Amino acid sequence: QVQLVESGGGLVQAGGSLTLSCVASGSISENNDMYWYRQAPGKEREWVARSISGGVQNYAASATGRFTISRTNAKTLYLQMNSLNPEDTAVYYCNLNDNGVNYWGKGTLVTVSA
């Protein structure tokens, strides 16, 4: 059974930084795609960044220039977040797509104070 566990969320002042981590456990392929999503209070979940097999990385407009997605292996994903602002307040979720099967973590809360 594949499980994803996010960590690294917390309370930070505007302009600060946080690094989120996501660790997958269970049987997954080496060539999987991993994503970060977030869901702000009262809003729909939105895509933030992705790291797909082959080393391609993409970012939503809101994350471009401030966030950096990286991974050390097929099971570990990071999101370095800089220049945070209150609009970044959300629960951040890790998603793994392994041959068309999607797995989600339970999320980690990021709160940015003004």
DOMI-882223 format. One record per residue: x, y, z of N, C-alpha, C, O in turn. Coordinates in steps of 0.001 Angstrom, whole numbers, plus 500000, padded with zeros to 6 digits. Each point is the difference from the previous one (the first is absolute). Last residue first. Layout:
+--------+--------+--------+--------+--------+--------+--------+--------+--------+--------+--------+--------+
:    n.x :    n.y :    n.z :   ca.x :   ca.y :   ca.z :    c.x :    c.y :    c.z :    o.x :    o.y :    o.z :
+--------+--------+--------+--------+--------+--------+--------+--------+--------+--------+--------+--------+
:      X :      Y :      Z :      X :      Y :      Z :      X :      Y :      Z :      X :      Y :      Z :
...
+--------+--------+--------+--------+--------+--------+--------+--------+--------+--------+--------+--------+
***
This chain:
+--------+--------+--------+--------+--------+--------+--------+--------+--------+--------+--------+--------+
:    n.x :    n.y :    n.z :   ca.x :   ca.y :   ca.z :    c.x :    c.y :    c.z :    o.x :    o.y :    o.z :
+--------+--------+--------+--------+--------+--------+--------+--------+--------+--------+--------+--------+
: 500663 : 538225 : 508174 : 500364 : 501276 : 499360 : 501005 : 500781 : 500825 : 500408 : 501091 : 499604 :
: 499145 : 493393 : 500182 : 499421 : 501171 : 500652 : 500524 : 501276 : 499348 : 501123 : 500063 : 499501 :
: 498118 : 494549 : 499064 : 500885 : 501150 : 499842 : 499306 : 501216 : 500599 : 498921 : 500396 : 499560 :
: 500905 : 493853 : 500516 : 499310 : 501241 : 500351 : 500999 : 501148 : 499941 : 501034 : 499979 : 500668 :
: 498181 : 494494 : 497797 : 500899 : 501152 : 499961 : 499177 : 501249 : 500274 : 499024 : 500280 : 499304 :
: 500438 : 493985 : 501338 : 499456 : 501355 : 500015 : 501111 : 501034 : 500026 : 500915 : 499942 : 500821 :
: 498589 : 494897 : 497030 : 500666 : 500714 : 501083 : 499601 : 501473 : 499898 : 500003 : 500580 : 498915 :
: 498133 : 494113 : 499136 : 500252 : 501425 : 499967 : 500731 : 500537 : 501209 : 500011 : 499397 : 501073 :
: 498677 : 496017 : 497293 : 498954 : 500660 : 500773 : 500220 : 501505 : 500115 : 499127 : 500727 : 500473 :
: 502432 : 496180 : 495197 : 500273 : 500088 : 501412 : 498864 : 500727 : 500708 : 499039 : 500443 : 499372 :
: 500630 : 496594 : 495917 : 500023 : 501300 : 500670 : 500452 : 499848 : 501446 : 499702 : 499004 : 500660 :
: 500271 : 498385 : 494034 : 500047 : 499878 : 501452 : 500145 : 501401 : 500596 : 500666 : 500871 : 499441 :
: 497913 : 496445 : 495519 : 500291 : 501177 : 500801 : 499966 : 499688 : 501490 : 499118 : 499293 : 500487 :
: 501770 : 498086 : 494483 : 499357 : 499879 : 501307 : 500457 : 501169 : 500864 : 501196 : 500248 : 500145 :
: 500502 : 499025 : 495424 : 498584 : 500321 : 499938 : 499245 : 499866 : 501311 : 498826 : 500360 : 500082 :
: 505937 : 498774 : 499533 : 499346 : 499259 : 498913 : 498488 : 500187 : 500019 : 499243 : 499044 : 499831 :
: 502489 : 503326 : 503881 : 500824 : 498859 : 499622 : 499245 : 499162 : 498982 : 499108 : 499227 : 500349 :
: 500965 : 505778 : 502396 : 499333 : 499277 : 498927 : 500929 : 498912 : 499499 : 501054 : 500272 : 499425 :
: 498238 : 503066 : 505212 : 500869 : 499133 : 499206 : 499156 : 499270 : 498970 : 498985 : 499388 : 500334 :
: 500881 : 505224 : 503267 : 499311 : 499048 : 499130 : 501028 : 499216 : 499207 : 500980 : 500557 : 499505 :
: 498362 : 502969 : 505155 : 500883 : 499298 : 499082 : 499165 : 498997 : 499207 : 499133 : 499323 : 500552 :
: 499401 : 505467 : 502072 : 499884 : 498564 : 499812 : 501034 : 499501 : 498995 : 500312 : 500663 : 499010 :
: 498323 : 503761 : 504553 : 500785 : 499563 : 498852 : 500002 : 498470 : 499952 : 500297 : 499327 : 500987 :
: 496519 : 504888 : 501116 : 500495 : 498647 : 500258 : 500674 : 499540 : 498712 : 499405 : 500045 : 498923 :
: 500466 : 505219 : 502271 : 499226 : 498888 : 499452 : 500495 : 498697 : 500613 : 501040 : 499953 : 500657 :
: 500463 : 505573 : 498412 : 499428 : 499212 : 501080 : 499066 : 498937 : 499444 : 499048 : 500307 : 499282 :
: 503206 : 503226 : 498237 : 500534 : 498639 : 499927 : 499477 : 499111 : 501120 : 500290 : 498804 : 500029 :
: 498804 : 505903 : 499580 : 499219 : 499265 : 499002 : 500509 : 498569 : 499798 : 499338 : 499183 : 499360 :
: 502921 : 504027 : 503513 : 498794 : 499414 : 500606 : 499133 : 499215 : 499010 : 499259 : 499105 : 500406 :
: 505914 : 501069 : 498527 : 499050 : 501046 : 500323 : 498713 : 499360 : 500514 : 499798 : 498797 : 499837 :
: 505919 : 500016 : 499135 : 498613 : 499610 : 500259 : 499146 : 501214 : 500339 : 500473 : 500952 : 500620 :
: 504358 : 498015 : 497714 : 499184 : 501210 : 499829 : 498514 : 499704 : 500194 : 499157 : 500415 : 499205 :
: 503238 : 495163 : 499932 : 500592 : 501257 : 500434 : 499031 : 501144 : 499769 : 499023 : 499871 : 499262 :
: 501358 : 494342 : 500979 : 499123 : 501144 : 499785 : 500643 : 501247 : 500600 : 500280 : 500048 : 501198 :
: 500700 : 494524 : 497079 : 500597 : 501147 : 500660 : 499169 : 501221 : 499658 : 499826 : 500331 : 498827 :
: 499243 : 494246 : 501123 : 499569 : 501273 : 499443 : 500610 : 501098 : 500854 : 499589 : 500221 : 501140 :
: 501116 : 494035 : 497650 : 500106 : 501197 : 500817 : 499361 : 501188 : 499287 : 499835 : 500015 : 498780 :
: 500411 : 494057 : 501363 : 499717 : 501241 : 499287 : 500088 : 501169 : 500970 : 499643 : 499880 : 501172 :
: 501373 : 494393 : 498097 : 500158 : 501173 : 500854 : 499901 : 501274 : 499185 : 500704 : 500181 : 499006 :
: 499259 : 495185 : 499297 : 499061 : 500002 : 501117 : 500056 : 501254 : 500859 : 499244 : 500111 : 500966 :
: 503575 : 498630 : 495157 : 498620 : 499778 : 499548 : 498989 : 500160 : 501120 : 498799 : 500064 : 499738 :
: 505637 : 502680 : 500848 : 499816 : 498664 : 499440 : 498534 : 499843 : 499641 : 499242 : 500969 : 500034 :
: 502391 : 503174 : 501393 : 501280 : 499311 : 500124 : 499935 : 498581 : 499443 : 501025 : 499415 : 499648 :
: 496331 : 505521 : 499242 : 499861 : 498653 : 500533 : 501351 : 499322 : 500003 : 500821 : 500206 : 499106 :
: 496337 : 505013 : 500439 : 501145 : 499130 : 499767 : 499696 : 498626 : 500579 : 499083 : 499825 : 500803 :
: 498918 : 505655 : 498075 : 499690 : 498604 : 500254 : 501239 : 499169 : 499700 : 500728 : 500271 : 499045 :
: 498211 : 505112 : 502323 : 500841 : 499073 : 499261 : 499644 : 498581 : 500414 : 500043 : 499649 : 501179 :
: 497903 : 505906 : 498915 : 500021 : 498623 : 500479 : 500927 : 499163 : 499127 : 500147 : 500248 : 498804 :
: 499288 : 504377 : 500242 : 500042 : 499980 : 501469 : 500153 : 498593 : 500561 : 500633 : 499808 : 501038 :
: 499025 : 501300 : 494214 : 500944 : 500973 : 500516 : 500129 : 500014 : 501517 : 500923 : 500606 : 500542 :
: 494694 : 497336 : 497534 : 501173 : 500267 : 499163 : 500864 : 501105 : 500592 : 499519 : 501087 : 500321 :
: 496091 : 497377 : 501264 : 501193 : 499436 : 500623 : 501286 : 500351 : 499255 : 501091 : 499917 : 500564 :
: 494423 : 501301 : 498007 : 500124 : 500522 : 501364 : 501288 : 499545 : 500691 : 500441 : 500615 : 500971 :
: 498293 : 497760 : 494691 : 500427 : 501394 : 499940 : 500245 : 500566 : 501402 : 500923 : 500789 : 500206 :
: 499747 : 494020 : 499218 : 498882 : 500907 : 499787 : 500524 : 501426 : 500033 : 501068 : 500268 : 500551 :
: 502259 : 495788 : 498014 : 499424 : 500736 : 501114 : 498763 : 500760 : 499563 : 499889 : 500460 : 498864 :
: 503846 : 495068 : 499806 : 499121 : 501085 : 499588 : 499345 : 500617 : 501216 : 499847 : 499359 : 501040 :
: 504391 : 496985 : 497084 : 499311 : 500655 : 501099 : 499173 : 501155 : 499455 : 500448 : 500740 : 499124 :
: 502437 : 494384 : 499281 : 499276 : 501220 : 499646 : 499264 : 500539 : 501225 : 499377 : 499254 : 500755 :
: 503355 : 496557 : 498802 : 500563 : 501204 : 500588 : 499300 : 501288 : 499656 : 500495 : 501073 : 500347 :
: 498698 : 494050 : 498781 : 500839 : 500626 : 498996 : 500562 : 501316 : 500465 : 500829 : 500608 : 499324 :
: 494590 : 497772 : 502662 : 501121 : 499145 : 499648 : 500757 : 500600 : 498831 : 499402 : 500513 : 499054 :
: 498050 : 502970 : 503900 : 499626 : 498790 : 499296 : 501250 : 499226 : 499582 : 501108 : 500537 : 499969 :
: 496850 : 503385 : 503510 : 501290 : 499439 : 499617 : 499699 : 498669 : 499343 : 499617 : 499038 : 500665 :
: 497487 : 505852 : 500753 : 500129 : 498583 : 499723 : 501427 : 499651 : 499617 : 500747 : 500824 : 499471 :
: 495606 : 503149 : 503140 : 501240 : 499672 : 499296 : 500031 : 498502 : 499730 : 499308 : 499218 : 500652 :
: 496670 : 503166 : 500862 : 501062 : 500956 : 500307 : 501245 : 499738 : 499160 : 500543 : 500911 : 499375 :
: 493652 : 498220 : 500600 : 501327 : 499467 : 499742 : 501045 : 501092 : 500243 : 499779 : 501165 : 499671 :
: 495364 : 498601 : 502881 : 500656 : 500447 : 498782 : 501405 : 499416 : 499910 : 500659 : 499737 : 501005 :
: 494049 : 499898 : 501634 : 501394 : 499581 : 499952 : 500603 : 500420 : 498662 : 499367 : 499875 : 498951 :
: 496599 : 503041 : 502958 : 500249 : 498674 : 499461 : 501498 : 499686 : 500036 : 500844 : 500895 : 500043 :
: 496842 : 502434 : 503642 : 500334 : 499944 : 498575 : 500223 : 498555 : 499556 : 500156 : 499094 : 500819 :
: 499015 : 502585 : 503776 : 498891 : 500433 : 499163 : 500247 : 499945 : 498505 : 499171 : 500456 : 499212 :
: 505135 : 499426 : 503642 : 498662 : 499964 : 500613 : 498934 : 500548 : 499061 : 500130 : 501103 : 499470 :
: 504084 : 496786 : 498169 : 499808 : 501086 : 500951 : 498590 : 499923 : 500583 : 499112 : 499401 : 499393 :
: 504355 : 496966 : 498264 : 498600 : 500389 : 500121 : 499875 : 501029 : 501097 : 500205 : 499711 : 501179 :
: 503728 : 497721 : 495210 : 499626 : 500668 : 501239 : 498516 : 500355 : 499966 : 499392 : 500150 : 498940 :
: 504848 : 496379 : 498704 : 498756 : 500750 : 499881 : 499787 : 500756 : 501310 : 500656 : 499732 : 501007 :
: 503580 : 497453 : 496184 : 499494 : 500714 : 501163 : 498730 : 500731 : 499603 : 499934 : 500660 : 498963 :
: 502648 : 494686 : 498875 : 499429 : 501332 : 499935 : 499789 : 500564 : 501406 : 499867 : 499267 : 500980 :
: 502690 : 496485 : 495711 : 499563 : 500487 : 501298 : 499653 : 501466 : 499900 : 500617 : 500751 : 499244 :
: 500220 : 494346 : 497644 : 499893 : 501451 : 500020 : 499487 : 500437 : 501369 : 499101 : 499374 : 500561 :
: 503908 : 496064 : 497677 : 498693 : 500555 : 500347 : 500061 : 501520 : 499956 : 501074 : 500594 : 499904 :
: 502114 : 495165 : 499285 : 499617 : 501057 : 499058 : 498598 : 500506 : 500292 : 499087 : 499844 : 499189 :
: 502848 : 496611 : 503343 : 501014 : 501053 : 500022 : 499596 : 501180 : 499127 : 500388 : 501136 : 500276 :
: 495859 : 495728 : 502118 : 501017 : 499919 : 498964 : 500981 : 501151 : 500126 : 499724 : 501006 : 500653 :
: 497726 : 496726 : 503588 : 499729 : 500906 : 498896 : 501119 : 499871 : 498978 : 501096 : 499530 : 500307 :
: 496974 : 498383 : 504730 : 500563 : 499604 : 498717 : 499563 : 500963 : 498899 : 498824 : 500061 : 499644 :
: 501743 : 501411 : 505647 : 499287 : 498994 : 499240 : 500653 : 499778 : 498651 : 501056 : 500558 : 499704 :
: 498991 : 504221 : 502907 : 500366 : 498648 : 500396 : 499147 : 499017 : 499230 : 498912 : 500336 : 499533 :
: 502846 : 505252 : 500329 : 499110 : 498920 : 499608 : 500533 : 498678 : 500523 : 501208 : 499771 : 500052 :
: 499279 : 505755 : 501258 : 500658 : 498699 : 499887 : 498954 : 498942 : 499705 : 498991 : 499888 : 500696 :
: 501936 : 505793 : 499324 : 499025 : 498942 : 499778 : 500774 : 498710 : 499805 : 500877 : 499901 : 499141 :
: 499778 : 505661 : 502756 : 500507 : 498701 : 499577 : 498844 : 499041 : 499823 : 498961 : 500128 : 500646 :
: 502211 : 505625 : 499619 : 499121 : 498869 : 500214 : 500658 : 498734 : 499474 : 500760 : 500031 : 499032 :
: 500935 : 505072 : 502694 : 500244 : 498873 : 499106 : 499103 : 498849 : 500402 : 500059 : 499516 : 501130 :
: 500076 : 506294 : 499391 : 499752 : 498668 : 500548 : 500388 : 498977 : 498955 : 499959 : 500270 : 498800 :
: 500494 : 505539 : 502471 : 500173 : 498806 : 499179 : 499635 : 498747 : 500775 : 500084 : 499961 : 501228 :
: 498658 : 505844 : 498829 : 500798 : 498889 : 500476 : 500012 : 498820 : 499047 : 499456 : 500051 : 498897 :
: 497944 : 504084 : 500752 : 501384 : 500185 : 499587 : 500906 : 498861 : 500400 : 501143 : 499925 : 499551 :
: 494574 : 500795 : 503354 : 500113 : 500381 : 498588 : 501447 : 500333 : 499668 : 500694 : 500671 : 500763 :
: 498688 : 496027 : 503277 : 499640 : 501380 : 499670 : 500156 : 500253 : 498516 : 500779 : 499334 : 499317 :
: 497927 : 495841 : 503009 : 501144 : 500813 : 499591 : 499507 : 501409 : 499683 : 498863 : 500186 : 499568 :
: 499676 : 494480 : 502466 : 499675 : 501423 : 499984 : 501261 : 500797 : 499672 : 501051 : 499805 : 500610 :
: 498106 : 495005 : 497664 : 500049 : 500745 : 501249 : 499589 : 501436 : 499812 : 499452 : 500379 : 498965 :
: 502262 : 494431 : 498451 : 499126 : 501157 : 500089 : 500136 : 500696 : 501343 : 500643 : 499495 : 500921 :
: 501575 : 496346 : 497713 : 500696 : 501263 : 499789 : 499126 : 501234 : 500052 : 500506 : 501121 : 499956 :
: 498351 : 493591 : 498315 : 500446 : 500656 : 501220 : 500645 : 501324 : 499642 : 500280 : 500280 : 498834 :
: 496619 : 495022 : 499082 : 500584 : 501333 : 499863 : 500438 : 500517 : 501372 : 499450 : 499615 : 501031 :
: 499573 : 495355 : 496566 : 499971 : 500777 : 501234 : 500730 : 501314 : 499766 : 501189 : 500028 : 499682 :
: 496365 : 495401 : 497629 : 500782 : 501219 : 499883 : 499854 : 500780 : 501297 : 498896 : 500157 : 500521 :
: 500471 : 494361 : 497551 : 499607 : 501110 : 500869 : 500950 : 501169 : 499783 : 501193 : 499819 : 499755 :
: 497142 : 495000 : 498042 : 500800 : 501210 : 499876 : 499444 : 501075 : 500930 : 498794 : 500250 : 500022 :
: 501178 : 494138 : 500102 : 499155 : 501186 : 500000 : 500885 : 501244 : 500000 : 500897 : 500133 : 500833 :
+--------+--------+--------+--------+--------+--------+--------+--------+--------+--------+--------+--------+
***
